[in-house]
Amino acid sequence: MLKKDKAPYNRSLEILPGEEAELAAKLLKINTSVTQKGITDKIINQDIFSVVELLPDTFVDLLFLDPPYNIYKKFNSGSFKIIDSVRYEEWLDSWLKKLLRLLKPDASVYVCGDWRASAAIYNTCSKYFKLQNRITWEREKGRGAKKNWKNCSEDIWFFTYSDSFTFNIEDVKVKRRVLAPYKLNGKPKDWVEDRATNYRITYPSNIWNDITVPFWSMPENTMHPTQKPEKLLAKIILASSNKGDFIFDPFLGSGTSAVTAKKLGRRFCGVELDYEYCLLAQKRLNLADSDKSIQGFHDSLFWERNTLADQRKKKK
């Protein structure tokens, strides 16, 4: 992996000279059946199709799926090309059905996709799981299109394996600014008066517009072209798992699900074919030993985009 010259404020993570061997030594490759203990808190540097039959039964509490979308996308060592919706649905089913035996009866499943993949995701997952919701999150990034609406949203489908599942609503409350503070008998009604800014603690919806996509000035940013933000994963992990639960990600990429799981006290395992992405993921895991912060998540609350920094400035 070549180290490129960076701008002064570019904090993107990269593998430095001399780091590769130590990071690579922590990656796992398996060629025989393994126990849950053998894969706990590990990154498996292989293709999911080559290892899925070797993984243990019923160990997954939360399955996070971020497969290649049905668009052309160049990854580090390969690419995904657009196929028709029927073939994409068949591809989803080819590996999803192999993951079923890994799940606990009360497991939750989150599946990422864009608008093109919606029908395929729904049709495939509805054969095996119970649909609970569809989250839409604002992905405000990119230059736009001249002959179409700018595509700045993605979906995350929320399924469960049964009617019994974990959902910790108190762990995913949102802190929002109060734009029109209303008082009853001179006292704030359903909001908190703060000397910096007025806020309300509220329940989360299935529209997430407080997510910042990783970019060059954020220390969690990597070279991965479709990296998910840690804040996004924190919402999912806190809501649909408990401390000590097991998070599994068969398309790990640069490791956001594993890193966030570690920061939040969960067990994890991820499978990723690309060697360099695995190195980045392992480096992020090492850094999480000393830094468990998640941008936009503070004092056990999710803050609106940019409001946490604003309040800190006003209090100085």
C-alpha positions as CSV (number, residue, x, y, z in Angstrom):
1,M,0.0,0.0,0.0
2,L,1.6,3.2,-1.1
3,K,1.7,6.2,1.2
4,K,0.6,9.4,-0.5
5,D,1.5,12.9,0.4
6,K,-1.5,14.5,2.2
7,A,-2.7,18.0,2.8
8,P,-1.9,19.5,6.2
9,Y,-5.4,18.8,7.7
10,N,-5.9,15.4,6.0
11,R,-6.4,12.9,8.8
12,S,-7.3,9.9,6.7
13,L,-6.0,6.6,8.0
14,E,-3.4,4.8,6.0
15,I,-0.9,2.0,6.6
16,L,2.6,3.4,7.3
17,P,5.9,1.8,6.4
18,G,6.7,-0.9,8.9
19,E,3.1,-1.5,10.1
20,E,2.0,-4.1,7.6
21,A,3.6,-7.2,9.1
22,E,2.3,-6.6,12.6
23,L,-1.2,-5.9,11.3
24,A,-1.2,-8.8,8.9
25,A,-0.2,-11.2,11.7
26,K,-3.5,-10.5,13.5
27,L,-5.7,-11.4,10.5
28,L,-7.3,-14.8,10.4
29,K,-7.5,-17.4,7.6
30,I,-9.5,-20.6,8.2
31,N,-9.6,-23.9,6.3
32,T,-11.4,-26.0,8.8
33,S,-14.4,-25.6,11.1
34,V,-13.9,-23.1,13.9
35,T,-15.6,-22.4,17.2
36,Q,-17.1,-19.1,18.2
37,K,-14.1,-18.4,20.5
38,G,-11.8,-19.0,17.6
39,I,-13.3,-16.1,15.6
40,T,-14.2,-13.7,18.4
41,D,-12.9,-10.2,17.8
42,K,-11.1,-11.3,14.6
43,I,-11.0,-10.2,11.0
44,I,-11.1,-13.1,8.5
45,N,-9.2,-12.2,5.3
46,Q,-11.1,-14.4,2.9
47,D,-14.2,-14.5,0.7
48,I,-17.5,-15.2,2.6
49,F,-18.3,-18.0,0.2
50,S,-15.1,-19.8,1.1
51,V,-15.6,-19.6,4.9
52,V,-19.3,-19.6,5.6
53,E,-19.6,-23.4,5.9
54,L,-16.7,-23.4,8.4
55,L,-18.4,-21.0,10.8
56,P,-20.2,-22.2,14.0
57,D,-24.0,-22.4,14.4
58,T,-26.2,-19.9,16.1
59,F,-23.6,-17.4,17.4
60,V,-24.8,-14.1,15.8
61,D,-27.0,-11.6,17.8
62,L,-26.8,-8.9,15.2
63,L,-26.0,-9.4,11.5
64,F,-24.9,-6.3,9.6
65,L,-24.9,-6.6,5.8
66,D,-23.4,-4.0,3.6
67,P,-22.8,-5.9,0.3
68,P,-21.9,-4.2,-3.0
69,Y,-24.8,-2.2,-4.3
70,N,-26.2,-2.9,-7.8
71,I,-24.1,-0.1,-9.3
72,Y,-20.7,0.0,-10.9
73,K,-18.1,0.5,-8.2
74,K,-14.4,0.1,-8.3
75,F,-12.9,-1.3,-5.1
76,N,-9.2,-1.7,-4.3
77,S,-8.7,-5.1,-5.8
78,G,-11.9,-5.6,-7.8
79,S,-15.1,-4.1,-9.0
80,F,-18.9,-4.7,-9.0
81,K,-20.8,-4.2,-12.2
82,I,-24.5,-3.4,-12.7
83,I,-26.7,-6.5,-13.4
84,D,-30.4,-6.7,-13.9
85,S,-32.6,-6.8,-10.8
86,V,-33.4,-10.5,-11.1
87,R,-29.8,-11.5,-11.2
88,Y,-28.9,-9.2,-8.3
89,E,-31.7,-10.8,-6.3
90,E,-30.3,-14.2,-7.1
91,W,-26.8,-13.1,-6.0
92,L,-28.2,-11.8,-2.7
93,D,-30.0,-15.0,-2.1
94,S,-26.9,-17.1,-2.9
95,W,-25.0,-16.0,0.2
96,L,-27.9,-14.9,2.5
97,K,-29.4,-18.3,2.8
98,K,-26.0,-19.7,3.9
99,L,-25.9,-17.2,6.8
100,L,-29.2,-18.3,8.3
101,R,-27.8,-21.1,10.5
102,L,-25.3,-18.6,12.1
103,L,-28.2,-16.6,13.6
104,K,-29.6,-16.9,17.1
105,P,-33.5,-17.2,17.2
106,D,-33.8,-13.6,18.4
107,A,-31.2,-12.1,16.0
108,S,-31.6,-8.8,14.2
109,V,-30.5,-8.2,10.6
110,Y,-29.7,-4.8,9.0
111,V,-29.2,-4.7,5.2
112,C,-27.8,-1.6,3.4
113,G,-28.7,-0.6,-0.1
114,D,-29.7,2.2,-2.4
115,W,-33.0,2.8,-4.3
116,R,-32.0,0.5,-7.1
117,A,-31.6,-2.5,-4.8
118,S,-34.8,-1.9,-2.7
119,A,-37.0,-4.5,-4.5
120,A,-34.2,-7.1,-4.5
121,I,-33.5,-6.6,-0.8
122,Y,-37.2,-6.8,0.2
123,N,-37.9,-9.8,-2.0
124,T,-34.9,-11.8,-0.8
125,C,-34.9,-11.0,2.9
126,S,-38.7,-11.3,3.3
127,K,-38.4,-15.0,2.5
128,Y,-36.4,-15.6,5.7
129,F,-37.0,-12.7,8.1
130,K,-39.7,-10.4,9.5
131,L,-39.6,-6.9,8.2
132,Q,-39.6,-4.3,11.0
133,N,-38.7,-1.0,9.3
134,R,-36.7,0.7,6.6
135,I,-34.3,3.5,7.6
136,T,-33.4,6.2,5.1
137,W,-30.3,8.2,5.9
138,E,-29.0,11.3,4.3
139,R,-25.7,10.7,2.5
140,E,-24.8,14.3,1.7
141,K,-21.8,13.8,-0.5
142,G,-20.9,14.1,-4.1
143,R,-21.1,16.7,-6.9
144,G,-24.6,16.0,-8.2
145,A,-26.0,15.2,-11.6
146,K,-26.8,17.5,-14.5
147,K,-29.8,15.4,-15.8
148,N,-31.2,13.9,-12.7
149,W,-31.8,14.5,-9.0
150,K,-28.7,14.3,-6.9
151,N,-28.7,10.9,-5.2
152,C,-27.9,11.7,-1.5
153,S,-29.8,9.0,0.5
154,E,-29.4,5.3,1.2
155,D,-31.6,2.8,2.9
156,I,-31.0,0.3,5.7
157,W,-33.6,-2.4,6.0
158,F,-34.3,-3.7,9.5
159,F,-35.4,-7.3,9.8
160,T,-35.6,-9.8,12.6
161,Y,-35.4,-13.5,12.6
162,S,-38.5,-13.8,14.8
163,D,-41.0,-11.8,16.8
164,S,-38.5,-11.9,19.8
165,F,-35.7,-9.4,19.4
166,T,-33.6,-6.7,21.2
167,F,-34.5,-3.1,20.8
168,N,-33.0,-0.6,23.3
169,I,-34.9,2.6,22.5
170,E,-33.4,4.5,25.5
171,D,-29.9,3.9,24.2
172,V,-30.5,5.7,20.9
173,K,-32.2,8.9,22.0
174,V,-31.4,12.0,19.9
175,K,-30.5,15.5,21.2
176,R,-32.1,18.2,19.0
177,R,-32.1,21.9,19.0
178,V,-35.4,23.6,19.9
179,L,-36.1,26.2,17.3
180,A,-39.4,27.4,18.7
181,P,-39.2,27.0,22.5
182,Y,-42.6,26.9,24.1
183,K,-43.1,27.5,27.8
184,L,-46.0,26.6,30.1
185,N,-46.4,28.7,33.2
186,G,-43.0,30.2,32.5
187,K,-41.2,26.8,32.4
188,P,-39.9,24.9,29.3
189,K,-42.4,22.3,28.1
190,D,-40.7,19.1,26.9
191,W,-37.3,20.7,26.4
192,V,-34.3,21.8,28.4
193,E,-33.2,25.4,28.8
194,D,-29.4,25.6,28.4
195,R,-27.2,28.7,28.6
196,A,-25.6,27.7,25.3
197,T,-28.6,26.4,23.2
198,N,-32.0,25.0,24.0
199,Y,-32.3,21.2,23.4
200,R,-34.9,18.5,23.5
201,I,-34.1,14.8,24.1
202,T,-36.3,12.9,21.7
203,Y,-37.0,9.5,20.2
204,P,-35.3,8.5,17.0
205,S,-37.2,8.1,13.7
206,N,-36.4,6.1,10.6
207,I,-35.1,9.2,8.8
208,W,-31.5,9.9,9.8
209,N,-30.2,13.3,8.7
210,D,-27.6,13.7,11.4
211,I,-24.9,11.4,9.8
212,T,-21.7,12.8,8.4
213,V,-20.1,10.6,5.7
214,P,-16.4,10.1,6.5
215,F,-14.1,12.5,4.6
216,W,-10.5,13.5,4.6
217,S,-10.4,15.6,7.8
218,M,-12.0,12.8,9.9
219,P,-9.6,10.3,11.6
220,E,-12.0,7.5,10.9
221,N,-11.7,8.1,7.1
222,T,-10.0,5.5,4.9
223,M,-9.4,4.8,1.2
224,H,-12.5,2.6,1.1
225,P,-15.0,4.1,-1.4
226,T,-18.2,3.1,0.4
227,Q,-17.2,3.4,4.0
228,K,-20.0,3.7,6.5
229,P,-19.7,6.2,9.4
230,E,-19.2,4.9,13.0
231,K,-22.1,7.0,14.2
232,L,-24.4,5.2,11.8
233,L,-23.2,1.8,13.1
234,A,-23.4,3.0,16.7
235,K,-27.2,3.6,16.3
236,I,-27.7,0.1,15.0
237,I,-25.5,-1.6,17.5
238,L,-26.9,0.2,20.5
239,A,-30.5,-0.3,19.5
240,S,-30.3,-4.0,18.4
241,S,-27.7,-5.6,20.7
242,N,-26.6,-5.6,24.3
243,K,-23.1,-5.4,25.8
244,G,-21.3,-8.7,25.2
245,D,-23.5,-9.6,22.2
246,F,-21.9,-10.8,18.9
247,I,-21.9,-8.7,15.8
248,F,-21.1,-10.4,12.5
249,D,-20.3,-8.6,9.2
250,P,-19.6,-10.7,6.1
251,F,-18.7,-7.7,4.0
252,L,-16.4,-5.9,6.5
253,G,-14.7,-3.4,4.2
254,S,-12.5,-1.1,6.2
255,G,-14.0,-2.3,9.5
256,T,-16.6,0.2,10.7
257,S,-18.9,-2.4,12.2
258,A,-16.1,-4.2,14.0
259,V,-14.5,-1.0,15.3
260,T,-17.8,0.4,16.5
261,A,-18.8,-2.9,18.1
262,K,-15.4,-2.9,20.0
263,K,-15.9,0.7,21.2
264,L,-19.4,-0.2,22.5
265,G,-18.4,-3.3,24.4
266,R,-19.7,-6.0,21.9
267,R,-18.0,-9.0,20.5
268,F,-17.5,-9.1,16.7
269,C,-16.2,-10.9,13.7
270,G,-15.9,-9.6,10.1
271,V,-15.0,-11.3,6.8
272,E,-13.3,-9.2,4.1
273,L,-11.6,-10.5,0.9
274,D,-9.4,-7.4,0.2
275,Y,-6.1,-7.6,2.0
276,E,-5.5,-3.8,2.2
277,Y,-9.0,-3.1,3.6
278,C,-8.3,-5.8,6.2
279,L,-5.1,-4.0,7.2
280,L,-7.0,-0.7,7.6
281,A,-9.7,-2.4,9.6
282,Q,-7.1,-4.0,12.0
283,K,-5.3,-0.7,12.4
284,R,-8.6,1.0,13.3
285,L,-9.2,-1.8,15.9
286,N,-5.8,-1.2,17.4
287,L,-6.5,2.5,17.7
288,A,-9.9,1.8,19.4
289,D,-7.9,0.4,22.4
290,S,-7.0,4.0,23.3
291,D,-9.8,6.0,21.7
292,K,-13.4,4.9,22.1
293,S,-14.9,8.2,20.9
294,I,-17.6,8.2,18.2
295,Q,-18.1,11.4,16.3
296,G,-21.6,12.8,17.0
297,F,-22.2,10.5,20.0
298,H,-21.5,12.1,23.4
299,D,-22.8,11.6,26.9
300,S,-24.9,8.6,25.7
301,L,-26.8,10.8,23.2
302,F,-26.7,11.2,19.4
303,W,-26.3,14.9,18.5
304,E,-27.5,16.7,15.4
305,R,-24.8,17.2,12.9
306,N,-22.3,20.0,14.0
307,T,-24.3,20.9,17.2
308,L,-22.0,19.4,19.7
309,A,-19.0,21.5,18.5
310,D,-21.3,24.6,18.5
311,Q,-22.4,24.1,22.1
312,R,-18.8,23.6,23.3
313,K,-17.7,26.8,21.6
314,K,-20.6,28.8,23.3
315,K,-19.8,27.5,26.7
316,K,-16.2,28.7,26.6
